[in-house]
Amino acid sequence: MLKLSGLSRSTFYYRQKVSALCDKHAALKDRIKAVFHAHKGRYGYRRVTAEIRQEGHRVNHKTVQHLMVKLGLKSLVRPKKYRSYKGSVGRTAPDLIKRQFSAQAVNQKWVTDVTEFNVGGEKLYLSPVMDLFNGEIIAFETARRPVFKLVEGMLSKALNQLGNNDKPILHSDQGWHYQMPAYQQKLKEHGIQQSMSRKGNCLDNAAMESFFATLKSELFYPNRFESTQSLKNGINDYIHYYNHQRIKLRLKGLSPVQYRTQSLVS
């Protein structure tokens, strides 16, 4: 057979030996695929590595990255967002955050914004507020039109999360919603300091921009929604997942709610 095929004896036995060897990374590959698909392709190699380590396995992030490339597992790409700036319609506020997107305690710094979705020619708008202590979405509102009630409803829900002594800074862009006297009056009534990005500086509200990019790349773009109602339901489910299950590397591999709960205990 070897003579007929023109294959040397040493090459034949080498190939036979190699094919008989098991894949030493077989178990790790299975775990990587399980974590990747459990989070619907939303995790890159860093988060996949962090979750596997949380399970008690020692694994190198470079190994995970290499295996994900071999398996064709690639996290989703982030798109751009809707702009709500329509010019000056009221009073603006100074930038008190100054790109310092971290906080030492819950309800110390909040950020907010509005983003737009298009489903079959129909629009859905989302207005959330995030606590910069742990990146948790503490309140949100959706509406078919970007009317003031969208932001007003979000703000009312967020205010219900405050304790008696909580006086956070609430940061936004210069969107017309946040320049409205009714919005600014409500902040004053609760002792909240208003902060705004400089005009045309999206990096001044990068934390909220990042959340919108993650939401759209992990929920909106990979899925098909038949109506704005189905998208609304999807957003509700995703935000619960984002708060309770999706780990953040800067939170020591914990989800926002896990991190907040742990910090309160300690």
Buried (B, 14 or more C-beta within 10 A) or exposed (E): EEEEEEEEEEEEEEEEEEEEEEEEBEEBBEBBBEBBEEBBBBBBBBBBBBBBBEEEEEBEBEBBBEBBEEEEBEBBEBEEBBBBEEEEBBEBBEBBBEEEBEBEEBBBBBBBBBBBBEBEEEBBBBBBBBBBBBBBBBBBBBBEEBEEBBBBBBBEBBBEBBEEEBEBBBBBBBBBBBBBEEBBEBBEEBEBBBBBBBEEEBEBBBBBBBBBBBBBBBBBEEEEBEEBBEBBEBBEEBBEBBBEEBBBEEBEBBBBBBBBEEBEEE
